[in-house]
């Protein structure tokens, strides 16, 4: 069985609708859902769907939840062999559970990632809107399905800031896990929203001091990988096949470094 865990924001508009829709999709997979943290409405959201509520999560000096603490709380709340960490704005597809089970049978260590289509929260149940949505880039990592023995000893990254998500792909590659990109087989849904919950907005999330600290903990931008660094890809017919290295991946790394540097310069004038 699969355990899906997340650290929700406070259940206030617009995030109450966004998060409830995401959580409902996880429950529909038959997964064990673990909601972590003590933000407003988290306990009630867990009770509504019969999820586990793990109230405690360590935070940094800004009050931002820490990744290592969240992962530890999920493991303490579940003994399942396959875990999924998802941002709480992500609607996961029905195919995910069976794909995760197949991967667990084929690989001792694995990480499954995939791209998302970006739509408005009110369009989550509208097929035409989903089909017309824009697909997020290869470096936007919003959900991670992984074998339980991965990511046990994590640096104290903070959530919702640049760096930690791309590092998880690097770390999986570093320890020899199979990294599978599911984008050819299915897309998850990212519910579009602004960063009004952050005083510094999106510039803070990508270029603020917390993001900079995350990148330093990652060992620099050379350890920020994307889906193009996957060792395998999941085909539309369900077959998992090796992915060869390509010039596209190398070009993407160069582009990503420039993009991050540009965001920092734009946000902070340096």
N, C-alpha and C positions, 0 to 999 in steps of 0.2 A: 504494500500500500504506500501511497505517496503522502508526504507531509508538505504542505505549503505554508510558509510563514512570511510575515510582513511586520513592519513598524509603521502603523498608520499615523497620519496627522490628526489633529482634533477634528471631530465630526461636525464641522461648521460649513455653511455654504461657501464655495461650491463643492467642497471636498466630501460632504456627507453623501451626496448622490454618487459622485465618482467612486468613492471607496466602497460603498455598499454594492454597487454594480460589479466591481471587481471581485469582492468577496463572494458574492452570489455565484459568479462563474467558477470559482474555485470549489465551492461546495458542490456544484453540479458535476464536477469531475469525480466525486466520491472521495475526495481527499480529506485527510485530517488537517484542519486549518488551525494555525496558531497565530494569534494576534498579540503583539508585544508592545508594552509601554503603558503609561498611565495618562495619556492625553484624554481630553474630554471626549466621552462617548465610546472609547475603545472597549471597555468592559461590557457596555450595553450591546455593542455590535457583535461581540463574541457570543453573548448570551442569545441574541436573536437567531443565530444560525447554528448554535450548539458547538461553537469553536472553543478551543482552549485559550484562556487569557493568561499570559505571563506578564505581570504588571511591571516588573523591575527591568530596567535597561540602563547601563552606564552611559553617561553623557560627558561631553567635553565642557570647557569653561563657557562656551556660548550656549550650552544647553542642548546641543545637537546629539542625537543618539549615536552610539558607537556600533560599528559593524561587528566587531569581535564579541561584544556582549550580546547582541541580537542572535548571532549564530549559536552561541553557547546556550542561550535561553531556549532556542528551538530544539537543540539536541536534548536538553534536559526534559523537554515536554513531549518527546517522541522517541520511540525506539525503531522507527522505520529505517530501512536501508537506503531509501531514496528521498532526498529533500529538495525543496524548491524555494528559493528566495525570490520574491517578486515585489516590485514597487506596487503600492496600493492604488495605482491608477490603471493597472493592467488587467484586461479581460483575457483570460487564457482559453484557448480552444479545446474542444472535446478530445481531439487527437492526442493531446499531451500525455494523458495518463498511460495509454497503451504504448506510445513511443518510449516513455520513461521505463516501463516494465521491460520492453525489448532490449533497451540499452543495458539495463541492469543484468540481464541474462547473457549479454555478449561481451561486456567489458567490466573488469574488476574496478577500474577507476575511470570515471567519465564526467564530462560537463556538457550539457546541452544548452545551447543558446539559440536565439533567432530574432528576426526583425519584427517590427510592429507597424501596423497601419495607424495613422494619426487621424482621429475623427473627434467631433464634438460629443460630449457625454450623452446628449439627448438622442444621438443617432446610433447608439450601441445595438439596438434591436432593429435597425433598418438596413437590410442587405444592400440596397442601392447606394446608400451613403458609405457603407464599408467598402464596397467595390470602387468607389470614386475617391476614397481617402488617399492621402499622400503617405508613401512608405518612408519610414525613418531610416537614417543612414546606418552603415555597418558598425559604427562606433557607438551607437546609442543602445546600450545594453540594459534592458529593463527587467529581465527575468533570467533565472539560472536554475537549471535542474542538475543535481549532482549526486554522486555516490557519497555516502555518509562519511567515508574516510578522507574526503577532500576538505580543505579549508578548516582544519582543526585548530591550527595555531596561527591566528591572524594578527596582523598589526592593528593598532587602535585607530583605524580609519573612521571617519564620520560619514553618516549616510546623507544622501541628497546633495553631495558635493562632488566635483569632478575627481576622477582618478581611481577610486576604489574599484569600480565596476570593470574598467579596462584591465586593471591589475589582476583581477580574478582569472581572466583568460590567460594572461601571462603565467600566473602561478600554476594553473592546471597544465599548461604546456611544460613548464619547468619541471614538474614532478612526473611527467610521462603519461598523464591521463589522455584518453581520447577526448578531443574537443570537437563536438558535432554541431554544425550549423543547420538548423531546421528550416531556414528561410525558403528553400525551394519547395518544401512540403506544405507548410502552413504559416500563417501570420497571426500573431497575437494582436490585440487592440490596445493602443495607447489612447486614453481619453485626454483630449487637449485641455490644457489649463494654463493660467498665468502663474507667476511666482509671487503672488501677492502676500503669501505667508512669510516671505523673507523681506526684511527691511531693505536690503540691497538688491532685491530682485534677482533676475537670472545672472546678472553680472557678478553678484556675490557667490552664487552657486558654482560658477565656472572659473572665476578669477580672484575670488576673495582669499583671505588668509587661511580659511579652512580648506579650500581647494588646494592652495599651495602646500599646506601641511600634508594633505593626502598624497600629493605627487611626490613630495620628499620621502614619505613613508614607503611609497612604491619603489623607490630607488631611481626616480627620474622618469622622464617621458619614454625612455627606451623600453620600459617595462609596462607601457600602456598599450595593450593589444586590442584588436577588434575582432569581429566575426570573420574577417578575411584571414585571420591567423588560425582558424579552425583546422584540425588535422583531417576531419571527415565532414561530409555533408549528407543530409538526409534528402533523398530524392522524393519526388512526388509519388512514386510507386511504393514508398516505404523502405526501400533499400538504403543501407548506410554504406557509402563508398568513400575511399580515401580522396582527399583533396590535395592536389599538387601545389607547390609553391609557385608564385607567379610574380611578374613584374608589377601587376596591379596592386598586390599587397605591399610591395616596397614603396610604390608611388603613394599609396594611401598613408603609410607611416609618415612620409615627408609632408604630405598635405595636412595630416592631423597635427603635427608639431607646429606648423605655421598657423593653423586655426586656433590652437590653444594660446599661442603667443599673441595672436591678434586680439583674442577675447580679453586677455589680461591688459594689453595696451589700451584697448577701447574703454575698459571699465575703470582703469586707474591712471590713465594718461602717462604711461611709461613703457 
